[in-house]
Amino acid sequence: MSPESARSGLSGTHAENEMNEITPSPFHVGMVDADQLSDETAMQPKDLGKRTLRDSSKETSASRERVQEDEKRLGVHPQDQRYAGQLNKPDYDVEKKGDQSPASATYPSNRTPEHPLEPKPEEVTYPEGGSQAWLVVLGSFCAMLAAFGLSNAIGTYQAYLSTHQLAHYDESTIGWIFSIYVFLAFFCGVQVGPVFDAKGPRWLILGGSVCLVGAVMGLAEATEYWHFILTFSIFGGLGTSLLFTPAMAAIGHFFNVSRGNASGLAATGGSIGGIMFPLLLQHLFETIGFAWATRILGFILLVLVILANLFIRSRLPPKVGGSVWPDPGIFRNKVFALTTAGVFFIEWALFIPISYITSYALRVGFDSRFSYQLLAILNVGSFFGRWLPGYVADRWGRFNTMVITVFLCFMFVIGLWLPAATSNSAVRDNIPLIVVFVLGFGFASGSNISLTPVCVGQLCETEQYGRYYATCYTVVSFGCLTGIPIAGALISLDGGEYWGLVLFTGACYFMGLVCFTTARIMSVGWRLNAVF
């Protein structure tokens, strides 16, 4: 049927029969003219079969005149390639009832076009693999190895400083050095996440690299309490935030279905650093001293951040004109609010065993070498705990997996560490219990770092991930700020015993379990087989 015959005012049965006899023309292969789109969208003779068209000749004529006016306004030509092939896509779903004009068609996007011929915005697609995507994962792995490898080694520094440079300070005061570090690592996401959304990762990764390497090199020269606050706490925390946030967010630009697996693989870098760095520092402290041991660690971090700068990239276009501040209004989403509360409680607890397991072992009489090695053993379990739950989460659901791993954290703390902390048995009798605890807790707590960003990302569009992440971790960071000093204060209150610290850790994990379970139930109900 020619464009002219489409304008001839066909109606009733005659119009239906004529349109059913349409034969393909060059305009039907990959493109369609404006009038044909209007008429065929309104009538749909192929799909309706014997259905009688409701449009009267008067309505059809009025519709034709409106389309002609729009054509004249837009300068549409039947052979205009801008609208080629739109009719062949199942994007326009004409409603069965009510107005059958093209203006009543529903569109899959969130934006309703002003005109039915306006092109539909392209939907976001993800490579889910390929060389560029996996290089981004490699770069994120290097960034995580540098940033969270250092954070997973804070127990080594805590134990060393409490018996050397800062031996005259109490546990709670020393704990502020590491709590400020962890606080800034998450709190600075208040700007880092939205800036990533708007500008991409390049300058963030570069700035984080300078801060982190400079912090470690400055730590090697520190002798006074304020030296450690300035170098390790402030510059180290800022550098960790600038590296960690864009490293995890960039993966979301390349993976959606397999995002949990890819994020888990990158997050294993922190566990590998948590294995390497404590063992390295323990050996070097004894052989070449604190200063050069820390400098060697700084050079290792330098190599890692260079690789991170080379490989981490973003892919999706930046959000133009958006604010770089997080949006507190997001908390009106009850599921997001519960998720944030759940992350708050588990991060409140997470860094307590990491910071104090070495000090605990030294306190109860374990061998000094073995006490430092416990942190490396914990990170062996964390290596598998950061990757495997992510792999499972892509198939069974991110929140489902999170509920299981948080429950395991609670059970390991209350079922294994608490009996050891309150036992009067000989030290050698508690060694198997502690080894099983650090391995099991390391595995279960691995998802506390790798899976929580994925759970947050599941609640928003990819382009808004940085804002959601920043909003969540702005709140979570205050738990990180207070957790370690509270644990240190509990040790002092208990006369050097650790049972109060262990109970506090277990209570935090229990509350996190309640929050994540409630968020899941609010989203998918009580169905155990629901993937969420």
C-alpha positions as CSV (number, residue, x, y, z in Angstrom):
1,M,0.0,0.0,0.0
2,S,1.5,3.4,-1.0
3,P,1.7,6.3,1.4
4,E,-1.0,8.0,-0.7
5,S,-3.5,5.2,-0.2
6,A,-2.9,5.3,3.5
7,R,-4.3,8.8,3.5
8,S,-7.5,8.0,1.5
9,G,-9.7,7.8,4.6
10,L,-10.3,4.0,4.6
11,S,-12.7,2.9,7.3
12,G,-15.0,-0.1,8.3
13,T,-14.7,-3.5,6.7
14,H,-13.3,-2.2,3.4
15,A,-10.4,-0.6,5.3
16,E,-9.7,-3.9,7.2
17,N,-9.8,-6.0,4.0
18,E,-7.5,-3.7,2.1
19,M,-5.0,-3.5,4.9
20,N,-5.0,-7.3,5.3
21,E,-3.9,-7.6,1.7
22,I,-0.8,-5.4,2.1
23,T,2.2,-6.8,0.3
24,P,5.8,-6.0,1.4
25,S,7.3,-2.9,-0.2
26,P,10.7,-1.4,0.2
27,F,9.3,0.7,3.0
28,H,8.5,-2.5,5.0
29,V,12.0,-3.8,5.1
30,G,13.8,-2.0,8.0
31,M,11.7,1.2,7.9
32,V,8.2,2.6,7.9
33,D,6.7,6.0,7.0
34,A,5.0,8.2,9.5
35,D,1.4,7.7,8.3
36,Q,1.8,3.9,8.1
37,L,3.0,3.9,11.7
38,S,0.0,6.0,12.8
39,D,-2.6,3.9,11.0
40,E,-1.1,0.4,11.7
41,T,-0.5,1.3,15.3
42,A,-4.1,2.4,15.7
43,M,-5.7,-0.5,13.8
44,Q,-3.3,-3.5,14.2
45,P,-5.3,-5.7,11.6
46,K,-2.8,-8.5,11.7
47,D,-3.1,-8.9,15.5
48,L,-6.8,-8.2,15.8
49,G,-8.0,-10.6,13.2
50,K,-11.7,-10.3,12.8
51,R,-12.0,-7.5,15.3
52,T,-14.1,-4.6,13.9
53,L,-12.3,-1.3,13.9
54,R,-13.8,1.2,16.2
55,D,-12.6,4.3,14.5
56,S,-15.2,6.0,12.3
57,S,-14.3,7.8,9.1
58,K,-14.5,11.0,11.0
59,E,-12.1,9.9,13.7
60,T,-9.7,8.5,11.2
61,S,-9.8,11.7,9.2
62,A,-9.1,13.8,12.3
63,S,-6.3,11.5,13.3
64,R,-4.9,11.7,9.8
65,E,-5.0,15.5,9.9
66,R,-3.2,15.5,13.3
67,V,-0.4,13.3,11.9
68,Q,-0.1,15.5,8.8
69,E,0.3,18.6,11.0
70,D,3.0,16.8,13.1
71,E,4.8,15.6,9.9
72,K,4.8,19.2,8.7
73,R,6.1,20.5,12.0
74,L,8.8,17.8,12.4
75,G,9.8,17.6,8.7
76,V,9.1,13.9,8.5
77,H,9.6,12.2,5.2
78,P,8.3,8.6,4.5
79,Q,11.9,7.5,3.8
80,D,13.4,9.2,6.9
81,Q,15.8,6.7,8.4
82,R,15.3,8.1,11.9
83,Y,12.1,6.1,12.3
84,A,13.2,3.0,10.4
85,G,12.0,-0.3,11.7
86,Q,10.1,1.0,14.7
87,L,6.9,-0.9,13.8
88,N,8.8,-4.2,13.8
89,K,9.9,-3.8,17.4
90,P,7.5,-5.0,20.2
91,D,8.0,-1.7,22.1
92,Y,4.6,-0.2,21.4
93,D,1.8,-2.0,23.2
94,V,-1.5,-0.5,22.1
95,E,-4.1,-0.7,24.8
96,K,-7.1,-2.9,24.1
97,K,-9.6,-0.4,25.5
98,G,-10.1,3.3,25.3
99,D,-8.5,5.6,22.7
100,Q,-6.9,3.6,20.0
101,S,-4.8,6.5,18.6
102,P,-1.0,6.3,18.7
103,A,-1.0,8.7,21.7
104,S,-2.5,5.9,23.8
105,A,0.5,3.5,23.2
106,T,2.5,2.6,26.2
107,Y,6.3,2.8,26.2
108,P,8.7,0.6,28.1
109,S,10.9,3.6,29.1
110,N,10.2,5.8,32.1
111,R,9.7,8.8,29.7
112,T,6.6,9.3,27.7
113,P,7.5,10.8,24.3
114,E,5.8,14.0,23.3
115,H,5.0,12.6,19.9
116,P,4.4,8.9,18.9
117,L,7.2,9.2,16.3
118,E,9.8,10.4,18.8
119,P,12.6,7.8,19.0
120,K,12.6,5.7,22.2
121,P,15.8,6.1,24.3
122,E,18.0,3.1,24.1
123,E,17.9,0.7,27.0
124,V,21.0,0.1,29.1
125,T,22.9,-3.0,28.1
126,Y,25.9,-4.7,29.8
127,P,28.7,-6.5,28.1
128,E,28.8,-9.2,30.9
129,G,32.4,-10.0,29.9
130,G,35.0,-9.3,27.2
131,S,38.5,-8.0,27.5
132,Q,37.7,-4.5,28.6
133,A,35.3,-5.7,31.3
134,W,37.7,-8.2,32.8
135,L,40.5,-5.6,32.7
136,V,38.3,-3.4,34.8
137,V,37.8,-6.3,37.2
138,L,41.6,-6.7,37.3
139,G,42.1,-3.0,38.0
140,S,39.5,-3.1,40.8
141,F,41.2,-6.2,42.2
142,C,44.5,-4.3,42.4
143,A,42.8,-1.3,44.0
144,M,41.1,-3.6,46.6
145,L,44.4,-5.4,47.3
146,A,46.0,-2.1,48.1
147,A,43.2,-0.4,50.0
148,F,41.5,-3.2,51.8
149,G,44.7,-5.3,52.1
150,L,45.9,-2.4,54.3
151,S,42.7,-2.3,56.3
152,N,42.8,-6.1,56.8
153,A,46.3,-5.7,58.3
154,I,45.3,-3.1,60.9
155,G,45.3,-5.8,63.5
156,T,49.0,-6.2,63.0
157,Y,49.7,-2.5,63.4
158,Q,47.4,-2.3,66.4
159,A,49.2,-5.1,68.2
160,Y,52.6,-3.7,67.4
161,L,51.9,-0.1,68.3
162,S,50.2,-1.1,71.6
163,T,53.5,-2.7,72.7
164,H,56.0,-0.3,71.2
165,Q,55.5,3.4,70.1
166,L,52.1,3.8,71.9
167,A,52.6,1.4,74.8
168,H,51.7,4.1,77.3
169,Y,48.2,4.6,75.8
170,D,45.1,2.5,76.6
171,E,43.4,0.2,74.1
172,S,40.5,2.6,73.5
173,T,42.8,5.5,72.7
174,I,44.9,3.5,70.3
175,G,41.6,2.2,68.7
176,W,40.7,5.7,67.6
177,I,43.6,5.6,65.1
178,F,42.1,2.7,63.2
179,S,38.5,3.7,63.7
180,I,39.0,7.1,62.1
181,Y,40.8,5.4,59.2
182,V,37.8,3.0,58.7
183,F,35.3,5.9,59.2
184,L,36.9,8.1,56.5
185,A,37.2,5.1,54.2
186,F,33.4,4.9,54.1
187,F,32.3,8.4,55.0
188,C,34.1,10.1,52.1
189,G,31.7,8.2,49.9
190,V,29.4,11.1,50.6
191,Q,31.2,12.9,47.7
192,V,33.1,10.1,46.0
193,G,30.1,8.1,44.9
194,P,28.2,11.0,43.3
195,V,31.4,12.4,41.7
196,F,31.9,9.0,40.1
197,D,28.4,9.2,38.7
198,A,29.1,12.7,37.2
199,K,32.8,12.5,36.3
200,G,33.9,8.9,36.1
201,P,36.8,7.2,38.0
202,R,40.0,8.6,36.5
203,W,40.8,11.5,38.8
204,L,39.3,9.7,41.9
205,I,41.6,6.7,41.4
206,L,44.6,9.0,40.9
207,G,43.9,11.1,44.0
208,G,43.4,7.9,46.1
209,S,46.6,6.5,44.9
210,V,48.6,9.6,45.9
211,C,46.9,9.7,49.3
212,L,47.3,6.0,50.1
213,V,50.9,5.7,49.2
214,G,51.8,9.0,50.9
215,A,50.0,7.8,54.0
216,V,52.0,4.6,54.3
217,M,55.3,6.4,53.6
218,G,54.4,9.0,56.2
219,L,53.4,6.2,58.7
220,A,57.0,4.9,58.5
221,E,58.2,8.2,60.0
222,A,55.6,8.5,62.7
223,T,56.6,8.4,66.4
224,E,53.9,10.5,68.2
225,Y,50.2,9.8,68.6
226,W,49.1,12.7,66.4
227,H,51.6,11.5,63.7
228,F,49.6,8.3,63.4
229,I,46.3,10.1,63.3
230,L,47.5,12.4,60.5
231,T,49.2,9.9,58.3
232,F,47.4,6.6,58.7
233,S,43.9,7.7,59.9
234,I,43.3,10.8,57.7
235,F,45.4,10.4,54.6
236,G,45.0,6.6,54.6
237,G,41.3,6.7,55.2
238,L,40.8,9.3,52.4
239,G,43.0,7.3,50.0
240,T,41.1,4.1,50.7
241,S,37.8,5.8,50.0
242,L,38.9,7.3,46.8
243,L,40.1,3.9,45.6
244,F,37.5,1.6,47.0
245,T,34.3,3.4,45.9
246,P,35.0,3.9,42.2
247,A,36.7,0.5,41.9
248,M,33.5,-1.3,43.0
249,A,31.2,1.1,41.1
250,A,33.0,0.7,37.8
251,I,32.3,-3.0,37.8
252,G,28.6,-2.2,37.7
253,H,29.1,-0.5,34.3
254,F,30.1,-3.7,32.7
255,F,28.2,-6.4,34.6
256,N,24.6,-6.8,35.7
257,V,23.6,-10.5,35.7
258,S,27.1,-11.5,36.9
259,R,27.8,-8.4,39.0
260,G,27.9,-10.4,42.3
261,N,30.5,-12.8,40.8
262,A,32.6,-10.0,39.3
263,S,32.5,-7.9,42.4
264,G,33.4,-10.9,44.5
265,L,36.4,-11.6,42.4
266,A,37.6,-8.0,42.7
267,A,37.0,-8.0,46.5
268,T,39.2,-11.1,47.0
269,G,42.1,-8.6,46.5
270,G,41.5,-7.4,50.0
271,S,41.7,-10.9,51.4
272,I,44.9,-11.6,49.5
273,G,46.4,-8.4,50.9
274,G,45.1,-9.5,54.3
275,I,47.1,-12.7,54.0
276,M,50.3,-11.2,52.5
277,F,50.7,-8.0,54.5
278,P,50.4,-9.3,58.1
279,L,52.9,-12.1,57.4
280,L,55.2,-9.7,55.5
281,L,55.1,-7.1,58.3
282,Q,55.5,-9.7,61.1
283,H,58.8,-10.9,59.4
284,L,60.1,-7.5,58.5
285,F,59.3,-5.9,62.0
286,E,61.7,-8.5,63.5
287,T,64.4,-8.2,60.8
288,I,64.7,-4.6,59.6
289,G,62.4,-2.7,62.0
290,F,59.1,-0.8,61.8
291,A,60.2,2.1,59.5
292,W,61.7,0.1,56.6
293,A,59.0,-2.6,56.9
294,T,56.4,0.0,56.4
295,R,58.3,1.6,53.5
296,I,58.5,-1.7,51.7
297,L,54.7,-2.0,52.1
298,G,54.4,1.4,50.6
299,F,56.4,0.4,47.5
300,I,54.2,-2.6,47.0
301,L,51.1,-0.4,47.2
302,L,52.6,1.9,44.6
303,V,52.8,-0.9,42.0
304,L,49.2,-1.9,42.7
305,V,47.7,1.5,42.4
306,I,49.6,2.1,39.1
307,L,47.8,-1.0,37.7
308,A,44.5,0.3,39.1
309,N,45.0,3.6,37.3
310,L,45.7,1.8,34.0
311,F,42.7,-0.5,34.0
312,I,39.7,1.0,35.8
313,R,37.3,2.6,33.4
314,S,33.7,3.6,33.3
315,R,31.4,2.9,30.3
316,L,27.9,4.4,30.9
317,P,27.5,8.2,30.1
318,P,27.8,10.5,33.2
319,K,24.7,12.0,34.7
320,V,24.6,15.6,33.4
321,G,23.6,18.4,35.8
322,G,23.0,16.2,38.8
323,S,24.0,17.2,42.4
324,V,27.1,15.6,43.8
325,W,25.4,15.2,47.2
326,P,23.6,12.1,48.4
327,D,19.8,12.2,48.7
328,P,18.3,11.6,52.2
329,G,14.9,11.2,50.5
330,I,16.1,7.8,49.3
331,F,15.3,6.6,52.9
332,R,11.6,6.8,52.1
333,N,12.2,3.5,50.4
334,K,11.7,1.2,53.4
335,V,13.7,-1.6,51.9
336,F,16.7,0.7,51.3
337,A,16.4,2.0,54.8
338,L,16.4,-1.5,56.3
339,T,19.3,-2.5,54.0
340,T,21.3,0.5,55.2
341,A,20.6,-0.4,58.9
342,G,21.7,-3.9,58.2
343,V,25.0,-2.8,56.6
344,F,25.5,-0.4,59.6
345,F,25.3,-3.2,62.1
346,I,27.5,-5.7,60.3
347,E,30.2,-3.1,59.6
348,W,30.0,-2.0,63.2
349,A,31.0,-5.6,64.1
350,L,33.2,-6.5,61.2
351,F,36.4,-4.6,62.1
352,I,36.4,-5.7,65.8
353,P,37.7,-9.2,65.2
354,I,40.0,-7.9,62.4
355,S,41.5,-5.3,64.8
356,Y,41.6,-7.4,68.0
357,I,42.1,-11.1,67.2
358,T,45.9,-10.7,67.4
359,S,45.8,-8.7,70.6
360,Y,43.3,-11.3,72.0
361,A,45.7,-14.2,71.2
362,L,48.6,-12.4,72.8
363,R,46.5,-11.6,75.9
364,V,45.5,-15.2,76.5
365,G,49.0,-16.5,76.1
366,F,49.4,-17.7,72.5
367,D,52.8,-17.7,70.9
368,S,53.7,-14.3,69.4
369,R,54.3,-15.7,65.9
370,F,51.1,-17.6,65.9
371,S,49.1,-14.6,67.2
372,Y,50.2,-12.5,64.2
373,Q,49.4,-15.4,61.9
374,L,45.8,-15.7,63.1
375,L,45.0,-12.5,61.0
376,A,46.4,-14.2,57.9
377,I,44.4,-17.3,58.6
378,L,41.2,-15.2,59.0
379,N,41.9,-13.7,55.5
380,V,42.4,-17.1,54.0
381,G,38.8,-17.9,54.9
382,S,37.8,-14.4,53.7
383,F,39.3,-15.0,50.3
384,F,36.7,-17.7,49.6
385,G,34.1,-15.8,51.5
386,R,34.3,-12.8,49.2
387,W,34.1,-14.7,45.9
388,L,31.9,-17.7,46.5
389,P,28.9,-15.8,48.0
390,G,29.0,-13.4,45.1
391,Y,28.9,-16.3,42.7
392,V,26.0,-17.9,44.6
393,A,24.2,-14.6,44.9
394,D,23.9,-14.2,41.1
395,R,21.9,-17.5,41.1
396,W,20.0,-17.6,44.4
397,G,19.6,-13.9,45.1
398,R,21.8,-11.3,46.7
399,F,19.7,-10.7,49.8
400,N,19.1,-14.4,50.2
401,T,22.8,-15.0,50.3
402,M,23.4,-12.1,52.6
403,V,20.9,-13.4,55.2
404,I,22.7,-16.8,55.2
405,T,26.2,-15.3,55.6
406,V,25.2,-12.9,58.3
407,F,23.6,-15.7,60.2
408,L,26.8,-17.7,60.0
409,C,28.8,-14.7,61.3
410,F,26.5,-14.6,64.3
411,M,26.9,-18.3,65.0
412,F,30.7,-18.3,64.7
413,V,31.0,-15.4,67.1
414,I,28.6,-16.7,69.7
415,G,29.2,-20.4,69.2
416,L,33.0,-20.4,69.0
417,W,34.7,-17.2,70.0
418,L,32.5,-16.6,73.1
419,P,33.2,-20.0,74.6
420,A,37.0,-19.5,74.0
421,A,36.9,-16.0,75.5
422,T,35.2,-17.3,78.7
423,S,37.0,-20.6,79.0
424,N,39.4,-21.3,81.8
425,S,41.1,-24.1,79.9
426,A,44.7,-24.2,79.1
427,V,45.8,-22.2,76.1
428,R,46.7,-25.2,74.0
429,D,43.1,-26.5,74.4
430,N,41.7,-23.4,72.9
431,I,43.9,-23.3,69.8
432,P,41.7,-25.6,67.7
433,L,38.6,-23.6,68.7
434,I,40.2,-20.3,67.7
435,V,41.6,-21.6,64.4
436,V,38.1,-22.9,63.4
437,F,36.6,-19.6,64.5
438,V,39.0,-17.4,62.4
439,L,38.6,-19.6,59.3
440,G,34.8,-19.8,59.6
441,F,34.3,-16.1,60.5
442,G,36.7,-15.1,57.7
443,F,34.6,-17.0,55.2
444,A,31.2,-15.8,56.5
445,S,32.3,-12.2,56.9
446,G,33.8,-12.0,53.4
447,S,30.4,-11.0,52.0
448,N,30.3,-8.0,54.5
449,I,32.5,-6.2,52.0
450,S,31.9,-7.8,48.6
451,L,28.1,-8.4,48.7
452,T,26.8,-5.3,50.5
453,P,27.5,-2.9,47.6
454,V,25.7,-5.4,45.2
455,C,22.7,-5.5,47.5
456,V,22.6,-1.7,47.5
457,G,23.0,-1.6,43.7
458,Q,20.0,-4.0,43.3
459,L,17.7,-1.3,44.7
460,C,18.5,1.4,42.1
461,E,19.3,2.1,38.5
462,T,23.0,1.7,37.5
463,E,23.4,5.4,36.8
464,Q,22.3,6.2,40.3
465,Y,24.4,3.6,42.1
466,G,27.0,6.1,43.3
467,R,24.4,8.2,45.0
468,Y,22.7,5.2,46.6
469,Y,26.1,3.8,47.7
470,A,27.2,7.2,49.1
471,T,23.9,7.7,51.0
472,C,24.1,4.2,52.5
473,Y,27.8,4.3,53.6
474,T,27.5,7.9,55.0
475,V,25.4,6.3,57.7
476,V,27.4,3.1,57.9
477,S,30.7,5.0,58.4
478,F,29.6,6.2,61.8
479,G,29.3,2.6,62.9
480,C,32.9,2.1,61.7
481,L,34.0,5.2,63.6
482,T,32.7,4.0,66.9
483,G,33.0,0.2,66.7
484,I,36.7,-0.2,67.5
485,P,36.9,2.3,70.3
486,I,33.8,0.8,71.9
487,A,35.5,-2.6,71.8
488,G,38.6,-1.1,73.3
489,A,36.6,0.5,76.1
490,L,34.8,-2.9,76.8
491,I,38.2,-4.5,77.2
492,S,39.2,-1.9,79.8
493,L,35.9,-2.2,81.6
494,D,36.3,-6.0,81.8
495,G,39.8,-5.8,83.3
496,G,41.5,-6.9,80.1
497,E,39.1,-9.7,79.4
498,Y,37.5,-10.0,75.9
499,W,34.0,-11.6,76.6
500,G,32.3,-8.2,76.6
501,L,33.8,-7.4,73.2
502,V,32.6,-10.7,71.8
503,L,29.1,-10.2,73.1
504,F,28.9,-6.8,71.5
505,T,30.1,-8.2,68.2
506,G,27.5,-11.0,68.3
507,A,24.7,-8.5,69.2
508,C,25.6,-6.4,66.2
509,Y,25.5,-9.3,63.8
510,F,22.1,-10.4,65.3
511,M,20.6,-7.0,64.5
512,G,22.1,-7.0,61.0
513,L,20.4,-10.4,60.5
514,V,17.1,-9.0,61.6
515,C,17.3,-6.0,59.2
516,F,18.3,-8.0,56.1
517,T,15.7,-10.6,56.8
518,T,13.0,-8.0,57.2
519,A,14.1,-6.2,54.0
520,R,13.8,-9.5,52.1
521,I,10.3,-10.3,53.5
522,M,9.1,-6.8,52.6
523,S,10.2,-7.3,49.0
524,V,9.2,-10.9,48.2
525,G,7.3,-12.1,51.2
526,W,7.9,-15.4,53.1
527,R,8.5,-17.5,50.0
528,L,11.7,-19.4,50.6
529,N,12.2,-20.1,46.9
530,A,12.0,-16.5,45.8
531,V,15.2,-15.2,44.3
532,F,16.0,-11.8,45.7
